[in-house]
């Protein structure tokens, strides 16, 4: 299975992994800046962005981790830094646990999977918002010029939704509404959590926004499940997509984590 990907910049490889219902376009606020220091590789997960969905390929985070390593094999990349948002952050942690010899560092931006009690079923709110997006995403360029539509789509995602560039908003809505891999990826996370060991030699930083309503601190930021040596950072006025709300901080933390291996 081949995933759509883009490569920019030069230096040590840095793989950026997006979340469920998103796409590699989510990294636009920081990818270009990171490409000044790294060879930045962005993948679209199966059924997201430009990658097709293979209904026979498992979509749990561990299987997706193996798939990403397979893609790096095809590109001739032996080792890389990894950063991921939400599901992408969980996949990055799985890669570090299963393939530590391939990992230089991990920076999780609001990584999923750090919950004591895994969810067992889809929620009505999450399912209904996806169905709404799938019915309207083709009109996103027009709809997202309306304040009520922007608020409806992004109020729970970020405390800074009013200030998001129009292109970022449209990209996010299109990615969400057009992702046939959304529900398979969601189902792949059910009844699972991340609770594996990552060698202490691999630098790990975990960032969460102080306004993350998707993975709140009370239920989804359990430090005992993360590597004991992981460094935790809380970003002020930041929601579930820190690379949108706090791009400069995310760039700095990814670089700081990566340079711990130097």
Secondary structure by P-SEA (a helix, b strand, c coil): ccccccccccccbbbbbbccccccccccccaaaaaaccbbbbbbccccccccccccccccaaaaaaaaaaaaaaacccbbbbbbccaaaaaaaaaaaaccccccbbbbcccccccccccccccaaaaaaaaaaaacccccccccccaaaaaacccccccccccccaaaaaaaaaaaaaccaaaaaaaaaccccccccccccbbbbbbbbccccccccccccccccccccbbbbbbcccccccccccaaaaaaaaaaaaaccc
